[in-house]
Amino acid sequence: MKNKKLILAVALVLGLVQLSNAQIAGSKHDFSTATWNNSSPISSSLQGQKCRPCHAPHNSVDTATWGVSNAPLWDHRLSTATYTVYSGYSMNATVGQPDGMSKLCLSCHDNTVALASFRAYNVTPSGTAIIGSLSGGVSNLGTDLSNDHPVSFVYDASLASADGKLYDPTTQASGLAAGNSIDVDMLEPGTHKVQCTSCHDPHNGGGAPHLLVKSNTASALCMTCHNK
């Protein structure tokens, strides 16, 4: 009986890994054929990898040193940049410097850290960049985020009430999983903050364009939170 349970558990894990690879494969976050992920001085053991550019199975980055939580086995050097944050509209939310999951995204997308800055290759705060950078375009956000959707602010019932044009995230359905609210499916666990991952799934789980968590046809994603 124990052997059968073990076999079932292993099969389940392998199934989840295959599902994850299937979602990432061919997406914007499939780096297995990227030049910067397959060049010297990157170890040959990392070449062709889909997961290792962001995650390490062992000896991952101590993200607490960088003031970041919710970083699952992170394997990429984080940025030390100071950002110009969104302030173009009178908001009830307090928007500070990016933190949490948004900080992880910006470790590549602010273009201040080389793409190939893995843990084993120069991922300490005092390290220097190695290889790979983003070209122009929407993926290269830079450090001026004043024209981008604000992130790293608490979105709760109090904010929704004060704003008057936001749904209460604790009761409004996310549309991602049956019965789940915005707070459960789209806000950072533990902090209840809007982060990059509120709208984007880095693993392409939704299969929508631009790695969105769901299609934004007819502004459906926007109107999940905004009551317009």
Secondary structure, 3 states (H helix, E strand, C coil): CHHHHHHHHHHHHHHHHHHHHHHHCCCCCCCCCCHHHCCCCCCCCCCCCCCCCCECCCCCCCHHHHCCCCCCCECECCCCCCCECCCCCCCCCCCCCCCHHHHHHHHHHCCCCCCCCECCCCCCCCCCCCCCCCCCCCCCCCCECCCCCCCCEECCHHHHHHHCCECCCCCCECCCCCCCEHHHHHCCCCCCEECHHHHECCCCCCCCHHHECCCCHHHCCHHHHECC
